[in-house]
């Protein structure tokens, strides 16, 4: 029977964790992004760095810039060429627009993205006045390739041609689109049952009669917004603006999922049944409109709740605009307004202060691990399990062992 594996330093692999080298190029890129107004979390995500690493680079700004000055002339000239603030802002807003298009499953082409980039750039130049008019931008394909690399956008599906216009397709394909009998439609669906007949519809026809287009999506959105305001009122009593702001900071994906579930449950059966009124009217059991969800009434409820949580200026038109906003494309003006909104204080993006682990607390933790392993290895039914678990735990806490040994070494040097 193999002996127990003791939890001590000799059992820990001596190999140190591999550390990622941060080159001068990367450090200068971090500082450049700070200068054009990007926040810690944005820079960290874009460059694949830890937020704490980005914060450290920011804090050592002067030292890094001094080091860049003593680089070779060729290197220094290459590193100090910066793109303009207009270009940086345009690409940042274009990235926001692309994320919005992706979330709404809007097909994109290189041409569409280039046109959007050019129009954003022109609008930003006009907004910033004559001082920015000297720079020229053509949104070339070379720029697009570099833009994708800078912003890590491999997940966007780019079509080679712009969608929505059948005239751009060859003549042979155009007839397939017009007849709507493309081979992607399974040919054997009509043969599956004698009681079912399958009909393929033009896209324009399908949009006007499909069940989800008969008001259920709008009703669901209204229920979700109402439930969210109810959630705010429950959590804050609607009196303290600071508490409401804190509520939004802590509003999580799980909160959203819970509110989505409650909103879906709130939909009336008549609303769910009425979605078939155009495509299959015979199955609609609820004939009275009063039995379905009244979106106008829901909007009034939302306004009342908004006023109860310190949003006194909200009117029904605002709620209607909010419910419709997710169906519309983000305009250049809206994107630029997002850029102008005051950013949260930088301290909110900064990582929390690291808790200090003393050698005493680390030693106590190791003792707890040792005690737990003793229980598992002495009473465990399988020797292979003992070795696997003991090895896994030793490997997992290796970083804390290294921290403990480092603290002990420093303590001896100071004594």
C-alpha positions as CSV (number, residue, x, y, z in Angstrom):
1,X,0.0,0.0,0.0
2,X,1.5,3.3,-1.0
3,X,2.4,5.7,1.8
4,X,0.5,8.9,2.4
5,X,1.6,12.0,0.6
6,X,2.4,14.6,3.2
7,X,1.5,18.2,2.6
8,X,4.9,19.9,2.9
9,X,7.2,22.1,0.8
10,X,9.2,19.1,-0.5
11,X,6.0,17.7,-2.2
12,X,5.4,20.9,-4.1
13,X,6.8,21.2,-7.6
14,X,9.7,23.6,-7.7
15,X,8.7,25.0,-11.1
16,X,7.6,28.7,-10.9
17,X,4.5,30.0,-12.6
18,X,5.2,31.4,-16.0
19,X,4.9,35.1,-16.1
20,X,3.7,37.1,-19.1
21,X,6.3,39.7,-20.3
22,X,4.9,43.2,-20.9
23,X,6.9,44.8,-23.7
24,X,7.5,48.5,-24.0
25,X,5.2,48.6,-27.0
26,X,2.3,47.3,-24.9
27,X,3.0,49.7,-22.1
28,X,3.0,52.6,-24.5
29,X,-0.2,51.4,-26.1
30,X,-1.8,51.3,-22.6
31,X,-0.7,54.9,-21.9
32,X,-1.9,56.0,-25.3
33,X,-5.3,54.6,-24.7
34,X,-5.5,56.4,-21.3
35,X,-4.7,59.7,-23.1
36,X,-7.6,59.3,-25.5
37,X,-10.1,58.7,-22.6
38,X,-10.4,54.9,-22.4
39,X,-11.1,53.4,-18.9
40,X,-9.1,50.7,-17.1
41,X,-11.5,47.9,-17.8
42,X,-11.8,48.8,-21.5
43,X,-8.0,48.8,-22.0
44,X,-7.5,45.6,-20.0
45,X,-10.2,43.8,-22.2
46,X,-8.8,45.1,-25.5
47,X,-5.2,44.2,-24.8
48,X,-5.8,41.0,-22.8
49,X,-4.2,42.2,-19.6
50,X,-5.3,42.1,-16.0
51,X,-6.9,45.3,-14.7
52,X,-4.3,45.5,-11.9
53,X,-1.5,45.3,-14.6
54,X,-3.0,48.2,-16.5
55,X,-3.3,50.2,-13.3
56,X,0.3,49.6,-12.5
57,X,1.4,50.8,-16.0
58,X,-0.7,53.9,-15.5
59,X,0.9,54.6,-12.2
60,X,4.4,54.2,-13.7
61,X,3.6,56.5,-16.6
62,X,6.6,58.9,-16.2
63,X,9.1,56.1,-15.9
64,X,7.8,54.2,-18.9
65,X,7.9,57.4,-21.1
66,X,11.4,58.1,-19.9
67,X,12.5,54.6,-21.0
68,X,10.9,55.0,-24.4
69,X,13.0,58.2,-24.9
70,X,16.2,56.3,-24.6
71,X,15.2,53.7,-27.2
72,X,16.9,53.7,-30.6
73,X,15.9,56.5,-32.9
74,X,14.1,54.2,-35.4
75,X,12.2,52.4,-32.6
76,X,11.4,55.7,-30.8
77,X,10.0,57.2,-34.0
78,X,7.9,54.1,-34.6
79,X,6.5,54.0,-31.1
80,X,5.7,57.7,-30.8
81,X,3.5,57.9,-33.9
82,X,0.0,58.1,-32.6
83,X,-3.4,58.1,-34.3
84,X,-5.6,61.1,-33.7
85,X,-8.2,61.4,-31.0
86,X,-10.9,61.6,-33.7
87,X,-9.8,58.3,-35.1
88,X,-9.6,56.7,-31.7
89,X,-13.1,57.9,-30.8
90,X,-14.5,56.8,-34.2
91,X,-13.2,53.2,-33.7
92,X,-14.5,53.0,-30.2
93,X,-18.0,54.1,-31.2
94,X,-17.9,51.8,-34.3
95,X,-17.1,48.9,-31.9
96,X,-20.2,49.8,-29.9
97,X,-22.3,50.0,-33.0
98,X,-21.0,46.6,-34.2
99,X,-21.8,45.0,-30.8
100,X,-25.3,46.4,-31.1
101,X,-25.7,45.0,-34.6
102,X,-24.4,41.6,-33.5
103,X,-26.8,41.4,-30.6
104,X,-29.7,42.2,-32.9
105,X,-28.4,39.6,-35.4
106,X,-28.2,42.1,-38.2
107,X,-26.0,40.8,-41.1
108,X,-23.1,42.9,-42.0
109,X,-20.7,43.4,-44.9
110,X,-17.3,45.0,-45.1
111,X,-18.8,47.7,-47.3
112,X,-21.5,48.5,-44.6
113,X,-18.9,48.7,-41.9
114,X,-16.6,50.9,-44.0
115,X,-19.5,53.3,-44.8
116,X,-20.5,53.5,-41.1
117,X,-16.9,54.2,-40.1
118,X,-16.5,57.0,-42.7
119,X,-19.8,58.6,-41.7
120,X,-18.9,58.5,-38.0
121,X,-15.4,60.0,-38.7
122,X,-16.9,62.8,-40.8
123,X,-19.5,63.6,-38.1
124,X,-16.9,63.6,-35.4
125,X,-14.7,66.0,-37.5
126,X,-17.6,68.4,-38.0
127,X,-18.4,68.3,-34.3
128,X,-14.8,69.1,-33.2
129,X,-14.3,72.0,-35.6
130,X,-11.5,73.1,-38.0
131,X,-8.6,71.8,-35.9
132,X,-9.5,68.2,-36.8
133,X,-10.3,68.8,-40.5
134,X,-6.8,68.2,-41.8
135,X,-6.8,64.4,-41.3
136,X,-8.2,62.4,-44.2
137,X,-9.8,59.0,-43.7
138,X,-11.0,56.7,-46.5
139,X,-12.0,53.6,-44.5
140,X,-9.9,51.4,-46.8
141,X,-9.8,47.6,-46.6
142,X,-6.3,47.8,-45.1
143,X,-7.8,50.0,-42.3
144,X,-10.6,47.5,-41.8
145,X,-8.1,44.6,-41.4
146,X,-6.1,46.5,-38.8
147,X,-9.3,47.6,-37.0
148,X,-10.4,44.0,-36.6
149,X,-7.0,43.1,-35.2
150,X,-6.9,46.1,-32.8
151,X,-10.4,45.3,-31.4
152,X,-10.3,41.5,-31.5
153,X,-13.4,41.0,-33.7
154,X,-13.0,37.5,-35.1
155,X,-16.5,36.6,-33.9
156,X,-18.3,39.0,-36.3
157,X,-19.7,37.2,-39.3
158,X,-19.0,39.4,-42.3
159,X,-20.8,38.8,-45.6
160,X,-18.9,39.5,-48.8
161,X,-21.9,41.6,-50.1
162,X,-24.3,43.9,-48.4
163,X,-27.5,42.2,-47.3
164,X,-31.1,43.1,-48.2
165,X,-30.7,43.9,-51.9
166,X,-31.4,41.1,-54.4
167,X,-30.1,43.2,-57.3
168,X,-26.5,42.5,-56.2
169,X,-26.8,38.8,-56.8
170,X,-26.3,37.1,-60.1
171,X,-29.4,36.6,-62.3
172,X,-29.5,32.9,-61.7
173,X,-29.7,33.4,-57.9
174,X,-32.2,36.3,-58.2
175,X,-35.0,34.0,-59.5
176,X,-34.5,31.7,-56.5
177,X,-34.8,34.6,-54.1
178,X,-37.9,35.9,-55.8
179,X,-39.6,32.5,-55.9
180,X,-38.5,31.8,-52.4
181,X,-37.8,28.1,-53.2
182,X,-34.2,28.0,-52.2
183,X,-32.8,24.5,-51.6
184,X,-32.2,25.3,-47.9
185,X,-35.9,24.6,-47.4
186,X,-36.3,20.9,-46.7
187,X,-38.1,19.3,-49.6
188,X,-39.6,16.4,-47.7
189,X,-41.5,18.3,-45.0
190,X,-44.9,17.9,-46.9
191,X,-44.4,14.2,-47.0
192,X,-44.1,13.7,-43.2
193,X,-47.8,13.7,-42.6
194,X,-51.0,13.6,-44.7
195,X,-52.5,16.1,-42.2
196,X,-49.9,18.8,-42.7
197,X,-49.3,21.0,-45.7
198,X,-46.2,23.2,-45.8
199,X,-46.2,26.5,-47.5
200,X,-43.2,28.8,-48.0
201,X,-43.8,32.5,-47.8
202,X,-42.0,35.6,-49.0
203,X,-40.0,37.4,-46.3
204,X,-42.2,40.4,-46.6
205,X,-45.3,38.3,-46.0
206,X,-43.8,36.4,-43.2
207,X,-42.8,39.6,-41.3
208,X,-46.5,40.8,-41.3
209,X,-48.1,37.6,-40.1
210,X,-45.5,35.7,-38.0
211,X,-46.8,35.1,-34.4
212,X,-44.0,36.9,-32.6
213,X,-44.8,40.0,-34.6
214,X,-48.4,40.3,-33.3
215,X,-47.6,42.3,-30.2
216,X,-46.3,39.7,-27.8
217,X,-42.7,41.0,-27.9
218,X,-43.9,44.6,-27.2
219,X,-46.1,43.4,-24.3
220,X,-43.2,41.3,-22.9
221,X,-40.8,44.3,-23.0
222,X,-43.4,46.5,-21.2
223,X,-43.8,43.9,-18.5
224,X,-40.1,43.6,-18.1
225,X,-39.6,47.4,-17.7
226,X,-42.5,47.5,-15.2
227,X,-41.0,44.7,-13.2
228,X,-37.6,46.3,-13.2
229,X,-39.1,49.5,-11.7
230,X,-41.0,47.5,-9.1
231,X,-37.6,45.9,-8.2
232,X,-36.0,49.3,-7.7
233,X,-38.9,50.4,-5.5
234,X,-38.7,47.2,-3.4
235,X,-35.0,47.6,-2.9
236,X,-34.8,51.4,-2.3
237,X,-38.2,52.6,-1.3
238,X,-37.7,55.2,-4.0
239,X,-36.5,57.9,-1.7
240,X,-32.7,58.0,-1.9
241,X,-31.1,58.7,-5.3
242,X,-27.8,57.4,-4.0
243,X,-29.4,54.1,-3.1
244,X,-31.0,53.9,-6.6
245,X,-27.6,54.4,-8.2
246,X,-26.1,51.7,-5.9
247,X,-29.0,49.4,-7.0
248,X,-28.0,49.8,-10.7
249,X,-24.4,49.2,-9.9
250,X,-25.3,45.9,-8.2
251,X,-28.0,44.8,-10.8
252,X,-26.7,41.5,-12.0
253,X,-27.4,39.1,-14.9
254,X,-29.2,36.9,-12.4
255,X,-31.5,39.8,-11.4
256,X,-32.3,40.4,-15.1
257,X,-33.0,36.7,-15.6
258,X,-35.4,36.6,-12.6
259,X,-37.2,39.7,-13.9
260,X,-37.4,38.2,-17.4
261,X,-39.1,35.1,-15.9
262,X,-41.6,37.2,-13.9
263,X,-42.3,39.4,-17.0
264,X,-42.9,36.3,-19.1
265,X,-45.2,34.8,-16.5
266,X,-47.2,38.1,-16.4
267,X,-48.2,37.8,-20.0
268,X,-51.9,37.0,-20.2
269,X,-53.1,33.7,-21.9
270,X,-55.2,35.7,-24.3
271,X,-52.1,37.6,-25.5
272,X,-50.2,34.3,-26.1
273,X,-53.3,32.9,-27.9
274,X,-53.9,36.0,-30.0
275,X,-50.5,35.7,-31.8
276,X,-52.2,33.2,-34.2
277,X,-54.9,35.6,-35.3
278,X,-53.5,36.2,-38.7
279,X,-51.9,32.9,-39.6
280,X,-54.4,30.6,-37.9
281,X,-57.5,32.5,-36.7
282,X,-59.6,29.4,-36.0
283,X,-57.5,28.6,-33.0
284,X,-57.9,32.0,-31.3
285,X,-60.2,31.4,-28.3
286,X,-60.1,34.9,-26.8
287,X,-62.0,37.3,-29.0
288,X,-62.2,40.3,-26.6
289,X,-59.3,42.8,-26.8
290,X,-59.8,43.5,-23.1
291,X,-58.6,40.0,-22.3
292,X,-55.1,40.7,-23.8
293,X,-52.3,42.8,-22.3
294,X,-52.9,46.5,-22.7
295,X,-49.6,48.1,-23.6
296,X,-50.9,51.6,-23.1
297,X,-52.0,50.7,-19.6
298,X,-48.6,49.1,-18.9
299,X,-46.9,52.2,-20.0
300,X,-49.0,54.3,-17.6
301,X,-48.1,51.9,-14.8
302,X,-44.4,52.3,-15.7
303,X,-44.7,56.1,-15.5
304,X,-46.3,55.9,-12.1
305,X,-43.6,53.6,-10.8
306,X,-40.9,55.8,-12.3
307,X,-42.3,58.8,-10.5
308,X,-42.3,56.8,-7.2
309,X,-38.6,56.1,-7.6
310,X,-37.5,59.7,-8.0
311,X,-37.9,59.9,-11.9
312,X,-40.4,62.7,-11.7
313,X,-39.7,63.9,-15.3
314,X,-40.7,60.6,-17.0
315,X,-43.7,60.7,-19.3
316,X,-45.4,58.1,-21.4
317,X,-43.6,59.3,-24.5
318,X,-40.3,58.5,-22.8
319,X,-41.5,54.9,-22.0
320,X,-42.8,54.4,-25.5
321,X,-39.4,55.5,-26.9
322,X,-37.6,53.2,-24.5
323,X,-39.7,50.2,-25.6
324,X,-39.1,51.0,-29.3
325,X,-35.4,51.9,-28.9
326,X,-34.1,48.3,-29.1
327,X,-35.7,47.8,-32.5
328,X,-33.8,50.8,-34.1
329,X,-30.3,51.1,-35.3
330,X,-27.9,53.3,-33.3
331,X,-27.5,56.6,-35.2
332,X,-24.2,58.5,-35.3
333,X,-25.8,61.2,-33.0
334,X,-26.7,58.6,-30.4
335,X,-23.3,57.0,-30.5
336,X,-21.7,60.4,-30.1
337,X,-24.0,61.2,-27.1
338,X,-22.8,57.9,-25.5
339,X,-19.2,59.2,-25.8
340,X,-20.2,62.5,-24.2
341,X,-21.9,61.0,-21.2
342,X,-19.8,61.6,-18.0
343,X,-17.7,58.5,-17.3
344,X,-17.8,56.9,-13.8
345,X,-15.0,57.9,-11.5
346,X,-11.7,56.0,-12.3
347,X,-11.6,54.6,-8.8
348,X,-14.7,52.6,-9.6
349,X,-12.8,50.7,-12.3
350,X,-9.7,50.2,-10.2
351,X,-9.2,46.8,-8.6
352,X,-10.1,46.4,-5.0
353,X,-7.2,46.6,-2.6
354,X,-5.5,43.3,-2.1
355,X,-6.1,41.7,1.2
356,X,-2.9,41.0,3.1
357,X,-2.2,37.4,4.1
358,X,0.2,37.1,7.0
359,X,2.5,34.1,7.4
360,X,0.5,33.2,10.5
361,X,-2.8,33.1,8.5
362,X,-1.2,31.2,5.7
363,X,0.3,28.6,8.2
364,X,-3.2,28.2,9.7
365,X,-4.7,27.6,6.3
366,X,-2.1,25.0,5.4
367,X,-3.0,23.2,8.7
368,X,-6.6,23.1,7.7
369,X,-5.7,21.6,4.4
370,X,-3.5,19.1,6.1
371,X,-6.3,18.1,8.5
372,X,-8.8,17.7,5.6
373,X,-6.4,15.5,3.7
374,X,-5.8,13.4,6.7
375,X,-9.5,12.7,6.9
376,X,-9.8,11.8,3.2
377,X,-6.6,9.7,3.1
378,X,-7.2,7.8,6.3
379,X,-10.8,6.8,5.6
380,X,-11.0,7.0,1.9
381,X,-12.0,3.7,0.1
382,X,-9.6,4.1,-2.9
383,X,-5.9,4.6,-2.9
384,X,-5.9,6.1,-6.3
385,X,-8.3,8.7,-5.1
386,X,-6.0,9.6,-2.2
387,X,-3.1,10.2,-4.4
388,X,-5.1,12.2,-7.0
389,X,-6.8,14.4,-4.5
390,X,-3.7,15.0,-2.5
391,X,-1.7,15.9,-5.6
392,X,-4.4,18.2,-6.9
393,X,-4.7,20.1,-3.6
394,X,-1.0,20.5,-3.3
395,X,-0.8,21.8,-6.9
396,X,-3.7,24.1,-6.3
397,X,-2.2,25.8,-3.2
398,X,1.3,26.0,-4.7
399,X,0.9,29.7,-5.3
400,X,0.2,30.3,-1.6
401,X,3.2,28.2,-0.6
402,X,5.4,30.4,-2.8
403,X,3.8,33.5,-1.2
404,X,4.5,32.0,2.3
405,X,8.1,31.2,1.5
406,X,8.6,34.7,0.0
407,X,7.2,36.3,3.1
408,X,9.5,34.2,5.3
409,X,12.5,35.1,3.2
410,X,11.7,38.8,3.5
411,X,11.2,38.5,7.2
412,X,14.6,37.0,7.7
413,X,16.2,39.8,5.5
414,X,14.6,42.5,7.7
415,X,15.6,40.9,11.0
